[in-house]
Amino acid sequence: MQRTAFILVILFFLSSCGPAPQADGSISTCRHTVDAISSLTSGLEFPANFQTNNPVKKGGEFEVMQYFSVLDHLSMQKGYVLDYVYHYDGMGGRPILYVRPVSQPPYITEADLAAASETPGYLDYIQVDGTPSSYFQLAVLSKMGSQFYLYWHANYIDSQIMCDKVDVTGIVNSLDGDFGYPISPMARIRATLLKDIAPVVNIGEQTAEVRIMSFTRWGGFYQQIFTITRSMPHTILNVQEKNLVPYDCGVLY
C-alpha cells in the first residue's frame, strides 16, 4: 500500500513538469513530420490481392511517393521514383521499398524485383538539402517508410518515433493491459523520467548524426543514433541502439 502511494506521488509531480528544452529544431517540427507520415498510412484498407503468395499490385494501392509531400527537405534523384512490391509468406506481409527509373515500368511482384539484375538500396537515390531537418527526415523515412500494410508477424517491426514528453505519457497510459501485459509500476516510473525526447542532429564534416527516441510494444523505449554520410549516396553507416526502458506486451502473432 505504501509503495503504491509512493508511486502515485512520484507520478503526480512528474506529470506537472512541462516539456524539456529542445535541441535541434522544435517539437512542432518533429510532431508535424511524424504525425503527417502516420496520417498517410494509418487507416489504409488492406488490399485483398496482397493476401496471397507472390502478391501482385493491381493499382489503387498506397503510393509511397506521397511521402515527399511531407518530407519536404528530401527529394528523389532526378529521373528516379520510389516504389514498392509486397512480400507475403503466409506468416506475415510487408512492403519492400525500391527505386526505379521513371521510364521503367514498376515491378509487379517481389519475384520480379528479385529477378532484376540490380536492385540498389532506395536510400542511395534520395537527396537531402543539407539542413538538420533533412537528416532527421531521412532517418524517419528509413524507420517509418515500410510501416504500412503490415500483416500478422510483420507487426513486430512497427514502432513509434517520440517527439516530446506528451508522447511518453500517452504511450505509458496506453499500456493498461487492453493489449497484452500492462506496464509494470517501475517501468512506468523509468519511462516517465526519460529526458531529451526531441530529436537531435549533429552535423560533422563527413557525416551527420541523428538521435531519436522511439517505442515498440515488443521491446520498449529505445534511443537510436543514425550515422549518415553527408555526400551522395547518403548511406546510413550505422545505427546504435540502446534499450532505455524494456517492455514487452507479450502478444504473439
C-alpha positions as CSV (number, residue, x, y, z in Angstrom):
1,M,0.0,0.0,0.0
2,Q,2.8,2.4,0.9
3,R,4.7,1.5,-2.3
4,T,1.6,2.3,-4.4
5,A,1.1,5.6,-2.6
6,F,4.8,6.5,-3.2
7,I,4.5,5.7,-6.9
8,L,1.4,7.8,-7.3
9,V,3.1,10.8,-5.6
10,I,6.1,10.4,-7.9
11,L,3.8,10.3,-11.0
12,F,1.9,13.4,-9.8
13,F,5.0,15.5,-9.6
14,L,6.3,14.2,-12.9
15,S,3.0,14.9,-14.7
16,S,3.2,18.6,-13.6
17,C,6.5,19.1,-15.4
18,G,6.5,20.7,-18.7
19,P,8.4,19.6,-21.9
20,A,12.1,19.6,-21.6
21,P,14.1,22.2,-23.6
22,Q,14.6,21.1,-27.2
23,A,17.9,20.7,-29.0
24,D,17.7,20.6,-32.8
25,G,14.5,22.1,-34.2
26,S,11.3,22.4,-32.3
27,I,8.7,20.0,-31.0
28,S,6.3,21.1,-33.8
29,T,8.9,20.1,-36.5
30,C,9.1,16.6,-35.2
31,R,5.4,16.4,-34.5
32,H,4.4,17.6,-38.0
33,T,6.7,15.1,-39.7
34,V,5.9,12.1,-37.7
35,D,2.1,12.8,-37.5
36,A,1.9,13.6,-41.2
37,I,3.7,10.4,-42.2
38,S,1.4,8.4,-39.9
39,S,-1.7,10.1,-41.3
40,L,-0.7,9.0,-44.8
41,T,-0.6,5.3,-43.9
42,S,-2.9,4.9,-40.9
43,G,-6.4,3.5,-41.7
44,L,-5.4,2.1,-45.1
45,E,-7.7,-0.7,-46.2
46,F,-5.6,-3.8,-46.6
47,P,-5.7,-4.9,-50.2
48,A,-7.2,-8.4,-50.6
49,N,-4.8,-9.1,-53.5
50,F,-1.8,-8.9,-51.1
51,Q,-3.0,-11.9,-49.0
52,T,-1.7,-14.5,-51.4
53,N,1.7,-16.0,-52.4
54,N,3.7,-13.7,-54.6
55,P,1.2,-10.8,-54.4
56,V,0.5,-8.7,-57.4
57,K,0.0,-4.9,-57.3
58,K,-3.2,-4.2,-59.3
59,G,-3.3,-0.4,-58.9
60,G,-5.0,1.8,-56.4
61,E,-2.7,0.8,-53.5
62,F,-0.9,3.3,-51.4
63,E,1.7,5.3,-53.4
64,V,5.0,5.8,-51.5
65,M,5.9,8.9,-53.5
66,Q,3.3,10.7,-51.3
67,Y,5.9,10.7,-48.6
68,F,7.7,13.6,-50.2
69,S,4.7,15.8,-49.7
70,V,5.6,15.6,-46.0
71,L,9.4,15.1,-46.2
72,D,10.0,18.5,-47.8
73,H,13.8,18.5,-47.2
74,L,14.2,15.3,-49.2
75,S,13.9,14.6,-52.9
76,M,14.4,11.7,-55.3
77,Q,17.5,11.9,-57.5
78,K,16.4,13.3,-60.9
79,G,14.9,10.6,-63.1
80,Y,14.0,8.2,-60.4
81,V,10.9,7.3,-58.4
82,L,10.3,5.5,-55.1
83,D,8.1,2.4,-55.4
84,Y,7.5,-1.0,-53.6
85,V,6.4,-4.6,-54.1
86,Y,4.7,-6.6,-51.4
87,H,6.2,-9.6,-49.6
88,Y,3.8,-12.2,-48.2
89,D,4.8,-15.6,-46.9
90,G,1.8,-16.9,-45.0
91,M,3.3,-15.8,-41.7
92,G,3.1,-12.1,-42.4
93,G,3.4,-9.5,-45.0
94,R,5.1,-6.1,-45.5
95,P,6.1,-3.8,-48.4
96,I,9.7,-3.8,-49.8
97,L,10.7,-0.4,-51.0
98,Y,12.9,0.1,-54.0
99,V,13.8,2.7,-56.6
100,R,13.5,2.6,-60.3
101,P,14.0,5.0,-63.3
102,V,10.9,7.0,-64.2
103,S,11.0,5.4,-67.7
104,Q,11.0,1.9,-66.3
105,P,7.7,0.2,-65.6
106,P,7.2,-0.8,-61.9
107,Y,7.9,-4.3,-60.7
108,I,4.6,-6.0,-60.2
109,T,5.7,-8.7,-57.7
110,E,8.5,-9.5,-55.3
111,A,9.7,-12.2,-57.7
112,D,10.1,-9.7,-60.5
113,L,12.2,-7.4,-58.2
114,A,14.3,-10.4,-57.1
115,A,15.0,-11.3,-60.7
116,A,16.3,-7.9,-61.6
117,S,20.0,-7.7,-62.3
118,E,20.5,-4.7,-60.0
119,T,18.3,-3.5,-57.1
120,P,20.2,-0.8,-55.2
121,G,19.0,0.4,-51.8
122,Y,16.4,3.1,-52.2
123,L,18.1,5.4,-49.8
124,D,21.0,5.7,-52.3
125,Y,18.8,7.7,-54.6
126,I,17.3,10.1,-52.0
127,Q,18.9,13.5,-51.7
128,V,19.0,15.8,-48.6
129,D,19.2,19.5,-48.7
130,G,21.9,19.6,-46.1
131,T,19.8,21.0,-43.2
132,P,19.4,19.3,-39.9
133,S,15.8,18.7,-40.7
134,S,16.8,16.8,-43.9
135,Y,18.9,14.3,-42.0
136,F,16.1,13.8,-39.4
137,Q,13.6,13.2,-42.2
138,L,15.9,10.6,-43.8
139,A,16.0,8.8,-40.5
140,V,12.2,9.0,-40.3
141,L,11.9,7.6,-43.8
142,S,14.2,4.7,-43.1
143,K,12.3,3.8,-39.9
144,M,8.7,4.5,-41.0
145,G,8.8,4.1,-44.7
146,S,7.8,0.4,-44.7
147,Q,5.3,0.7,-41.8
148,F,2.1,0.3,-43.8
149,Y,0.1,-2.7,-44.9
150,L,1.8,-4.7,-42.1
151,Y,0.2,-8.1,-41.8
152,W,0.4,-10.6,-38.9
153,H,4.1,-11.2,-37.8
154,A,5.3,-8.1,-39.7
155,N,3.6,-6.0,-37.0
156,Y,6.6,-6.7,-34.8
157,I,8.6,-4.1,-36.8
158,D,6.0,-1.4,-36.1
159,S,7.4,1.3,-33.8
160,Q,6.6,4.9,-32.8
161,I,9.0,7.9,-33.0
162,M,8.6,10.1,-30.0
163,C,8.8,13.9,-30.1
164,D,8.2,15.0,-26.6
165,K,7.1,14.1,-23.1
166,V,3.5,14.1,-24.2
167,D,4.3,11.1,-26.4
168,V,5.8,9.3,-23.5
169,T,2.8,10.0,-21.2
170,G,0.4,8.9,-23.9
171,I,2.3,5.6,-24.5
172,V,2.6,4.8,-20.8
173,N,-1.1,5.5,-20.2
174,S,-2.0,3.2,-23.2
175,L,-0.2,0.2,-21.6
176,D,-3.0,-0.6,-19.3
177,G,-3.5,-4.2,-20.3
178,D,-6.1,-3.8,-23.1
179,F,-3.4,-5.1,-25.5
180,G,-1.0,-7.5,-23.8
181,Y,0.6,-7.1,-20.4
182,P,0.2,-3.8,-18.5
183,I,3.4,-1.9,-17.9
184,S,5.0,-2.5,-14.5
185,P,5.0,0.3,-11.9
186,M,8.8,0.5,-12.0
187,A,8.9,0.6,-15.8
188,R,6.2,3.3,-15.7
189,I,8.4,5.5,-13.5
190,R,11.5,4.9,-15.5
191,A,9.7,5.8,-18.7
192,T,8.2,9.0,-17.2
193,L,11.7,10.0,-16.1
194,L,13.1,9.9,-19.7
195,K,14.7,13.1,-20.8
196,D,15.7,14.7,-24.0
197,I,13.0,13.2,-26.1
198,A,13.2,15.5,-29.0
199,P,15.4,14.5,-32.0
200,V,18.9,15.9,-32.1
201,V,21.0,16.3,-35.2
202,N,24.8,16.9,-35.1
203,I,26.4,17.7,-38.5
204,G,30.1,17.0,-38.9
205,E,32.5,17.3,-41.9
206,Q,31.8,13.9,-43.3
207,T,28.8,12.6,-41.5
208,A,25.7,13.7,-39.7
209,E,24.3,12.0,-36.6
210,V,20.6,11.8,-35.8
211,R,19.4,10.8,-32.4
212,I,15.8,9.8,-32.0
213,M,13.7,8.2,-29.3
214,S,11.2,5.5,-30.2
215,F,8.8,2.9,-28.6
216,T,7.7,-0.5,-29.6
217,R,5.4,-2.8,-27.7
218,W,7.8,-5.6,-28.4
219,G,10.9,-4.2,-26.8
220,G,10.0,-0.9,-25.0
221,F,11.6,2.6,-25.1
222,Y,14.8,3.0,-27.3
223,Q,17.3,5.6,-28.2
224,Q,18.7,5.2,-31.7
225,I,21.6,7.2,-33.2
226,F,21.9,7.1,-37.0
227,T,25.2,8.0,-38.6
228,I,24.6,9.2,-42.2
229,T,27.2,10.2,-44.8
230,R,26.8,13.8,-46.0
231,S,27.9,13.1,-49.5
232,M,25.7,11.2,-52.0
233,P,24.7,8.5,-51.6
234,H,23.6,9.3,-48.1
235,T,24.3,5.9,-46.7
236,I,23.3,5.1,-43.1
237,L,26.6,3.8,-41.9
238,N,25.5,2.6,-38.5
239,V,22.5,2.7,-36.1
240,Q,23.4,2.5,-32.5
241,E,20.5,1.3,-30.4
242,K,20.1,1.4,-26.6
243,N,17.1,0.0,-24.8
244,L,16.3,2.6,-22.1
245,V,13.2,1.0,-20.6
246,P,12.4,-2.6,-21.5
247,Y,8.8,-3.6,-22.1
248,D,7.1,-6.5,-23.9
249,C,3.4,-6.7,-24.4
250,G,3.6,-10.5,-24.5
251,V,1.4,-10.7,-27.6
252,L,2.5,-13.4,-30.1
253,Y,1.1,-13.4,-33.6
